[in-house]
């Protein structure tokens, strides 16, 4: 059981790393004009990647808690 959880954590960590790198960094737009109001709304693929990232974080956290309680 512990080996399966370790494999799950490895897969989740690779997936989480790639999802974080896929997210759009919008600092370029905000640094160009400090006075202008900026509205950060996620739409389409950006929103879906964001939700999938949060879900992956929760799954990784749950698998970590389960693995530490099995020790």
Gaussian input, Z-matrix of N, CA and C with variables (Angstrom, degrees):
# hf/3-21g

backbone

0 1
 N
 C     1     B1
 C     2     B2     1     A1
 N     3     B3     2     A2     1     D1
 C     4     B4     3     A3     2     D2
 C     5     B5     4     A4     3     D3
 N     6     B6     5     A5     4     D4
 C     7     B7     6     A6     5     D5
 C     8     B8     7     A7     6     D6
 N     9     B9     8     A8     7     D7
 C    10    B10     9     A9     8     D8
 C    11    B11    10    A10     9     D9
 N    12    B12    11    A11    10    D10
 C    13    B13    12    A12    11    D11
 C    14    B14    13    A13    12    D12
 N    15    B15    14    A14    13    D13
 C    16    B16    15    A15    14    D14
 C    17    B17    16    A16    15    D15
 N    18    B18    17    A17    16    D16
 C    19    B19    18    A18    17    D17
 C    20    B20    19    A19    18    D18
 N    21    B21    20    A20    19    D19
 C    22    B22    21    A21    20    D20
 C    23    B23    22    A22    21    D21
 N    24    B24    23    A23    22    D22
 C    25    B25    24    A24    23    D23
 C    26    B26    25    A25    24    D24
 N    27    B27    26    A26    25    D25
 C    28    B28    27    A27    26    D26
 C    29    B29    28    A28    27    D27
 N    30    B30    29    A29    28    D28
 C    31    B31    30    A30    29    D29
 C    32    B32    31    A31    30    D30
 N    33    B33    32    A32    31    D31
 C    34    B34    33    A33    32    D32
 C    35    B35    34    A34    33    D33
 N    36    B36    35    A35    34    D34
 C    37    B37    36    A36    35    D35
 C    38    B38    37    A37    36    D36
 N    39    B39    38    A38    37    D37
 C    40    B40    39    A39    38    D38
 C    41    B41    40    A40    39    D39
 N    42    B42    41    A41    40    D40
 C    43    B43    42    A42    41    D41
 C    44    B44    43    A43    42    D42
 N    45    B45    44    A44    43    D43
 C    46    B46    45    A45    44    D44
 C    47    B47    46    A46    45    D45
 N    48    B48    47    A47    46    D46
 C    49    B49    48    A48    47    D47
 C    50    B50    49    A49    48    D48
 N    51    B51    50    A50    49    D49
 C    52    B52    51    A51    50    D50
 C    53    B53    52    A52    51    D51
 N    54    B54    53    A53    52    D52
 C    55    B55    54    A54    53    D53
 C    56    B56    55    A55    54    D54
 N    57    B57    56    A56    55    D55
 C    58    B58    57    A57    56    D56
 C    59    B59    58    A58    57    D57
 N    60    B60    59    A59    58    D58
 C    61    B61    60    A60    59    D59
 C    62    B62    61    A61    60    D60
 N    63    B63    62    A62    61    D61
 C    64    B64    63    A63    62    D62
 C    65    B65    64    A64    63    D63
 N    66    B66    65    A65    64    D64
 C    67    B67    66    A66    65    D65
 C    68    B68    67    A67    66    D66
 N    69    B69    68    A68    67    D67
 C    70    B70    69    A69    68    D68
 C    71    B71    70    A70    69    D69
 N    72    B72    71    A71    70    D70
 C    73    B73    72    A72    71    D71
 C    74    B74    73    A73    72    D72
 N    75    B75    74    A74    73    D73
 C    76    B76    75    A75    74    D74
 C    77    B77    76    A76    75    D75
 N    78    B78    77    A77    76    D76
 C    79    B79    78    A78    77    D77
 C    80    B80    79    A79    78    D78
 N    81    B81    80    A80    79    D79
 C    82    B82    81    A81    80    D80
 C    83    B83    82    A82    81    D81
 N    84    B84    83    A83    82    D82
 C    85    B85    84    A84    83    D83
 C    86    B86    85    A85    84    D84
 N    87    B87    86    A86    85    D85
 C    88    B88    87    A87    86    D86
 C    89    B89    88    A88    87    D87
 N    90    B90    89    A89    88    D88
 C    91    B91    90    A90    89    D89
 C    92    B92    91    A91    90    D90
 N    93    B93    92    A92    91    D91
 C    94    B94    93    A93    92    D92
 C    95    B95    94    A94    93    D93
 N    96    B96    95    A95    94    D94
 C    97    B97    96    A96    95    D95
 C    98    B98    97    A97    96    D96
 N    99    B99    98    A98    97    D97
 C   100   B100    99    A99    98    D98
 C   101   B101   100   A100    99    D99
 N   102   B102   101   A101   100   D100
 C   103   B103   102   A102   101   D101
 C   104   B104   103   A103   102   D102
 N   105   B105   104   A104   103   D103
 C   106   B106   105   A105   104   D104
 C   107   B107   106   A106   105   D105
 N   108   B108   107   A107   106   D106
 C   109   B109   108   A108   107   D107
 C   110   B110   109   A109   108   D108
 N   111   B111   110   A110   109   D109
 C   112   B112   111   A111   110   D110
 C   113   B113   112   A112   111   D111
 N   114   B114   113   A113   112   D112
 C   115   B115   114   A114   113   D113
 C   116   B116   115   A115   114   D114
 N   117   B117   116   A116   115   D115
 C   118   B118   117   A117   116   D116
 C   119   B119   118   A118   117   D117
 N   120   B120   119   A119   118   D118
 C   121   B121   120   A120   119   D119
 C   122   B122   121   A121   120   D120
 N   123   B123   122   A122   121   D121
 C   124   B124   123   A123   122   D122
 C   125   B125   124   A124   123   D123
 N   126   B126   125   A125   124   D124
 C   127   B127   126   A126   125   D125
 C   128   B128   127   A127   126   D126
 N   129   B129   128   A128   127   D127
 C   130   B130   129   A129   128   D128
 C   131   B131   130   A130   129   D129
 N   132   B132   131   A131   130   D130
 C   133   B133   132   A132   131   D131
 C   134   B134   133   A133   132   D132
 N   135   B135   134   A134   133   D133
 C   136   B136   135   A135   134   D134
 C   137   B137   136   A136   135   D135
 N   138   B138   137   A137   136   D136
 C   139   B139   138   A138   137   D137
 C   140   B140   139   A139   138   D138
 N   141   B141   140   A140   139   D139
 C   142   B142   141   A141   140   D140
 C   143   B143   142   A142   141   D141
 N   144   B144   143   A143   142   D142
 C   145   B145   144   A144   143   D143
 C   146   B146   145   A145   144   D144
 N   147   B147   146   A146   145   D145
 C   148   B148   147   A147   146   D146
 C   149   B149   148   A148   147   D147
 N   150   B150   149   A149   148   D148
 C   151   B151   150   A150   149   D149
 C   152   B152   151   A151   150   D150
 N   153   B153   152   A152   151   D151
 C   154   B154   153   A153   152   D152
 C   155   B155   154   A154   153   D153
 N   156   B156   155   A155   154   D154
 C   157   B157   156   A156   155   D155
 C   158   B158   157   A157   156   D156
 N   159   B159   158   A158   157   D157
 C   160   B160   159   A159   158   D158
 C   161   B161   160   A160   159   D159
 N   162   B162   161   A161   160   D160
 C   163   B163   162   A162   161   D161
 C   164   B164   163   A163   162   D162
 N   165   B165   164   A164   163   D163
 C   166   B166   165   A165   164   D164
 C   167   B167   166   A166   165   D165
 N   168   B168   167   A167   166   D166
 C   169   B169   168   A168   167   D167
 C   170   B170   169   A169   168   D168
 N   171   B171   170   A170   169   D169
 C   172   B172   171   A171   170   D170
 C   173   B173   172   A172   171   D171
 N   174   B174   173   A173   172   D172
 C   175   B175   174   A174   173   D173
 C   176   B176   175   A175   174   D174
 N   177   B177   176   A176   175   D175
 C   178   B178   177   A177   176   D176
 C   179   B179   178   A178   177   D177
 N   180   B180   179   A179   178   D178
 C   181   B181   180   A180   179   D179
 C   182   B182   181   A181   180   D180
 N   183   B183   182   A182   181   D181
 C   184   B184   183   A183   182   D182
 C   185   B185   184   A184   183   D183
 N   186   B186   185   A185   184   D184
 C   187   B187   186   A186   185   D185
 C   188   B188   187   A187   186   D186
 N   189   B189   188   A188   187   D187
 C   190   B190   189   A189   188   D188
 C   191   B191   190   A190   189   D189
 N   192   B192   191   A191   190   D190
 C   193   B193   192   A192   191   D191
 C   194   B194   193   A193   192   D192
 N   195   B195   194   A194   193   D193
 C   196   B196   195   A195   194   D194
 C   197   B197   196   A196   195   D195
 N   198   B198   197   A197   196   D196
 C   199   B199   198   A198   197   D197
 C   200   B200   199   A199   198   D198
 N   201   B201   200   A200   199   D199
 C   202   B202   201   A201   200   D200
 C   203   B203   202   A202   201   D201
 N   204   B204   203   A203   202   D202
 C   205   B205   204   A204   203   D203
 C   206   B206   205   A205   204   D204
 N   207   B207   206   A206   205   D205
 C   208   B208   207   A207   206   D206
 C   209   B209   208   A208   207   D207
 N   210   B210   209   A209   208   D208
 C   211   B211   210   A210   209   D209
 C   212   B212   211   A211   210   D210

   B1=1.4537
   B2=1.5241
   B3=1.3390
   B4=1.4603
   B5=1.5328
   B6=1.3457
   B7=1.4641
   B8=1.5257
   B9=1.3190
   B10=1.4622
   B11=1.5257
   B12=1.3257
   B13=1.4634
   B14=1.5305
   B15=1.3026
   B16=1.4576
   B17=1.5310
   B18=1.3166
   B19=1.4634
   B20=1.5309
   B21=1.3352
   B22=1.4663
   B23=1.5275
   B24=1.3210
   B25=1.4605
   B26=1.5257
   B27=1.3130
   B28=1.4630
   B29=1.5311
   B30=1.3241
   B31=1.4621
   B32=1.5290
   B33=1.3389
   B34=1.4638
   B35=1.5218
   B36=1.3184
   B37=1.4635
   B38=1.5266
   B39=1.3371
   B40=1.4629
   B41=1.5304
   B42=1.3261
   B43=1.4612
   B44=1.5235
   B45=1.3190
   B46=1.4611
   B47=1.5195
   B48=1.3142
   B49=1.4682
   B50=1.5232
   B51=1.3165
   B52=1.4670
   B53=1.5290
   B54=1.3295
   B55=1.4636
   B56=1.5178
   B57=1.3091
   B58=1.4654
   B59=1.5212
   B60=1.3311
   B61=1.4570
   B62=1.5273
   B63=1.3299
   B64=1.4564
   B65=1.5275
   B66=1.3268
   B67=1.4590
   B68=1.5163
   B69=1.3213
   B70=1.4515
   B71=1.5248
   B72=1.3188
   B73=1.4549
   B74=1.5207
   B75=1.3263
   B76=1.4666
   B77=1.5241
   B78=1.3182
   B79=1.4601
   B80=1.5172
   B81=1.3126
   B82=1.4583
   B83=1.5234
   B84=1.3082
   B85=1.4521
   B86=1.5257
   B87=1.3180
   B88=1.4566
   B89=1.5275
   B90=1.3230
   B91=1.4542
   B92=1.5232
   B93=1.3261
   B94=1.4540
   B95=1.5209
   B96=1.3184
   B97=1.4565
   B98=1.5233
   B99=1.3114
   B100=1.4587
   B101=1.5268
   B102=1.3220
   B103=1.4577
   B104=1.5334
   B105=1.3124
   B106=1.4641
   B107=1.5265
   B108=1.3284
   B109=1.4731
   B110=1.5244
   B111=1.2980
   B112=1.4544
   B113=1.5236
   B114=1.3090
   B115=1.4525
   B116=1.5141
   B117=1.3117
   B118=1.4638
   B119=1.5198
   B120=1.3061
   B121=1.4524
   B122=1.5153
   B123=1.3169
   B124=1.4483
   B125=1.5308
   B126=1.3337
   B127=1.4587
   B128=1.5158
   B129=1.2919
   B130=1.4653
   B131=1.5121
   B132=1.3500
   B133=1.4603
   B134=1.5190
   B135=1.3295
   B136=1.4608
   B137=1.5267
   B138=1.3248
   B139=1.4603
   B140=1.5243
   B141=1.3389
   B142=1.4588
   B143=1.5320
   B144=1.3196
   B145=1.4670
   B146=1.5224
   B147=1.3304
   B148=1.4599
   B149=1.5315
   B150=1.3202
   B151=1.4702
   B152=1.5279
   B153=1.3302
   B154=1.4580
   B155=1.5335
   B156=1.3346
   B157=1.4609
   B158=1.5268
   B159=1.3269
   B160=1.4610
   B161=1.5270
   B162=1.3260
   B163=1.4634
   B164=1.5289
   B165=1.3222
   B166=1.4633
   B167=1.5226
   B168=1.3256
   B169=1.4630
   B170=1.5248
   B171=1.3276
   B172=1.4676
   B173=1.5298
   B174=1.3342
   B175=1.4639
   B176=1.5266
   B177=1.3267
   B178=1.4546
   B179=1.5272
   B180=1.3210
   B181=1.4645
   B182=1.5219
   B183=1.3157
   B184=1.4695
   B185=1.5251
   B186=1.3261
   B187=1.4697
   B188=1.5247
   B189=1.3194
   B190=1.4677
   B191=1.5218
   B192=1.3164
   B193=1.4706
   B194=1.5148
   B195=1.3219
   B196=1.4690
   B197=1.5331
   B198=1.3267
   B199=1.4633
   B200=1.5203
   B201=1.3258
   B202=1.4700
   B203=1.5233
   B204=1.3248
   B205=1.4544
   B206=1.5297
   B207=1.3382
   B208=1.4723
   B209=1.5228
   B210=1.3043
   B211=1.4692
   B212=1.4724
   A1=111.30
   A2=114.44
   A3=118.50
   A4=111.33
   A5=116.69
   A6=120.16
   A7=111.24
   A8=116.71
   A9=120.58
   A10=110.26
   A11=117.21
   A12=120.52
   A13=111.67
   A14=117.19
   A15=120.33
   A16=110.80
   A17=116.69
   A18=120.69
   A19=110.45
   A20=116.56
   A21=120.70
   A22=110.42
   A23=116.95
   A24=119.99
   A25=111.75
   A26=117.55
   A27=120.51
   A28=110.20
   A29=116.73
   A30=120.59
   A31=110.80
   A32=116.85
   A33=120.15
   A34=111.97
   A35=117.53
   A36=119.17
   A37=111.41
   A38=117.61
   A39=120.61
   A40=110.15
   A41=116.41
   A42=120.78
   A43=111.05
   A44=116.88
   A45=121.09
   A46=111.85
   A47=116.55
   A48=120.27
   A49=110.98
   A50=116.54
   A51=118.77
   A52=111.50
   A53=118.28
   A54=120.48
   A55=112.05
   A56=116.88
   A57=119.96
   A58=110.00
   A59=117.52
   A60=120.13
   A61=112.23
   A62=118.18
   A63=121.35
   A64=113.18
   A65=116.52
   A66=118.94
   A67=110.84
   A68=114.65
   A69=122.12
   A70=109.91
   A71=115.56
   A72=120.75
   A73=107.56
   A74=117.27
   A75=120.82
   A76=112.10
   A77=118.17
   A78=120.58
   A79=112.29
   A80=118.68
   A81=121.36
   A82=110.77
   A83=116.89
   A84=121.30
   A85=111.11
   A86=117.81
   A87=120.46
   A88=111.81
   A89=118.47
   A90=120.55
   A91=112.15
   A92=117.40
   A93=119.49
   A94=112.09
   A95=118.16
   A96=121.23
   A97=108.48
   A98=116.65
   A99=121.66
   A100=111.10
   A101=117.80
   A102=121.64
   A103=111.99
   A104=117.86
   A105=121.59
   A106=111.02
   A107=116.67
   A108=119.06
   A109=110.45
   A110=115.37
   A111=120.56
   A112=108.50
   A113=116.19
   A114=121.33
   A115=108.35
   A116=115.53
   A117=120.14
   A118=108.89
   A119=116.26
   A120=121.56
   A121=108.54
   A122=114.59
   A123=119.66
   A124=108.37
   A125=115.88
   A126=120.96
   A127=109.75
   A128=115.67
   A129=121.52
   A130=113.34
   A131=115.04
   A132=121.30
   A133=112.30
   A134=116.70
   A135=120.50
   A136=110.68
   A137=116.73
   A138=120.99
   A139=111.00
   A140=115.99
   A141=119.74
   A142=111.21
   A143=117.35
   A144=120.87
   A145=110.20
   A146=116.93
   A147=121.04
   A148=111.19
   A149=117.00
   A150=120.94
   A151=110.45
   A152=117.47
   A153=121.22
   A154=110.85
   A155=117.20
   A156=121.13
   A157=110.61
   A158=117.04
   A159=120.90
   A160=110.78
   A161=117.05
   A162=120.94
   A163=111.00
   A164=116.97
   A165=120.99
   A166=111.31
   A167=117.34
   A168=120.91
   A169=110.14
   A170=116.62
   A171=120.11
   A172=111.23
   A173=117.19
   A174=120.03
   A175=111.66
   A176=116.79
   A177=120.60
   A178=110.44
   A179=116.76
   A180=121.18
   A181=111.35
   A182=116.92
   A183=120.83
   A184=110.86
   A185=117.52
   A186=119.50
   A187=111.43
   A188=117.57
   A189=120.43
   A190=111.24
   A191=116.20
   A192=120.07
   A193=110.42
   A194=117.02
   A195=120.66
   A196=110.37
   A197=116.47
   A198=119.26
   A199=111.81
   A200=118.42
   A201=119.96
   A202=111.42
   A203=118.14
   A204=119.07
   A205=111.66
   A206=117.95
   A207=120.92
   A208=113.18
   A209=117.22
   A210=119.75
   A211=112.44
   D1=-39.34
   D2=-178.75
   D3=-67.38
   D4=-35.13
   D5=177.93
   D6=-66.06
   D7=-38.22
   D8=178.62
   D9=-64.86
   D10=-42.73
   D11=178.51
   D12=-65.08
   D13=-35.52
   D14=177.38
   D15=-65.53
   D16=-42.44
   D17=177.95
   D18=-64.64
   D19=-41.11
   D20=177.83
   D21=-61.55
   D22=-41.84
   D23=179.78
   D24=-66.82
   D25=-37.36
   D26=178.07
   D27=-64.48
   D28=-44.94
   D29=179.23
   D30=-64.46
   D31=-43.26
   D32=178.86
   D33=-65.07
   D34=-36.61
   D35=-179.67
   D36=-69.28
   D37=-38.19
   D38=176.47
   D39=-66.01
   D40=-43.08
   D41=178.48
   D42=-63.64
   D43=-42.11
   D44=-179.98
   D45=-65.21
   D46=-40.76
   D47=178.09
   D48=-62.63
   D49=-44.39
   D50=-179.83
   D51=-68.05
   D52=-35.28
   D53=177.85
   D54=-66.99
   D55=-37.43
   D56=178.67
   D57=-66.42
   D58=-39.41
   D59=178.90
   D60=-70.35
   D61=-25.55
   D62=179.59
   D63=-76.99
   D64=-19.35
   D65=-176.33
   D66=-68.07
   D67=145.01
   D68=-176.98
   D69=-79.49
   D70=133.49
   D71=177.07
   D72=-102.07
   D73=112.46
   D74=-174.95
   D75=-100.81
   D76=28.42
   D77=178.33
   D78=-71.51
   D79=-24.98
   D80=179.89
   D81=-62.54
   D82=-40.98
   D83=-179.32
   D84=-70.82
   D85=-37.83
   D86=-176.27
   D87=-76.48
   D88=-25.94
   D89=-178.96
   D90=-82.11
   D91=-17.44
   D92=-176.86
   D93=-72.98
   D94=-35.73
   D95=-179.30
   D96=-142.12
   D97=103.82
   D98=-175.03
   D99=-72.96
   D100=-30.53
   D101=-174.96
   D102=-75.95
   D103=-31.37
   D104=-175.70
   D105=-67.65
   D106=137.79
   D107=176.82
   D108=-70.00
   D109=137.24
   D110=-176.55
   D111=-117.26
   D112=129.16
   D113=176.29
   D114=-115.26
   D115=113.61
   D116=179.33
   D117=-95.26
   D118=99.76
   D119=176.04
   D120=-116.90
   D121=127.57
   D122=178.96
   D123=-88.25
   D124=133.43
   D125=-179.73
   D126=-138.15
   D127=149.25
   D128=173.89
   D129=65.19
   D130=-128.87
   D131=-177.00
   D132=-63.34
   D133=-35.10
   D134=-178.92
   D135=-62.91
   D136=-41.12
   D137=178.65
   D138=-68.47
   D139=-40.17
   D140=-179.73
   D141=-65.88
   D142=-41.27
   D143=177.69
   D144=-65.15
   D145=-38.82
   D146=178.71
   D147=-62.58
   D148=-46.77
   D149=179.66
   D150=-65.48
   D151=-40.19
   D152=178.90
   D153=-65.89
   D154=-34.18
   D155=176.89
   D156=-65.88
   D157=-45.25
   D158=178.37
   D159=-62.23
   D160=-41.41
   D161=178.19
   D162=-63.40
   D163=-41.82
   D164=178.62
   D165=-64.81
   D166=-38.35
   D167=176.99
   D168=-62.14
   D169=-44.04
   D170=-179.96
   D171=-64.29
   D172=-42.19
   D173=177.86
   D174=-64.01
   D175=-39.24
   D176=178.30
   D177=-65.33
   D178=-41.19
   D179=178.45
   D180=-64.22
   D181=-44.30
   D182=179.34
   D183=-64.12
   D184=-42.78
   D185=179.28
   D186=-66.81
   D187=-32.84
   D188=176.97
   D189=-67.77
   D190=-41.86
   D191=178.72
   D192=-64.83
   D193=-43.54
   D194=179.26
   D195=-62.45
   D196=-41.85
   D197=-178.60
   D198=-66.79
   D199=-37.10
   D200=-179.81
   D201=-72.72
   D202=-27.78
   D203=178.71
   D204=-78.15
   D205=-18.06
   D206=179.20
   D207=-82.50
   D208=-9.61
   D209=-176.43
   D210=-67.65

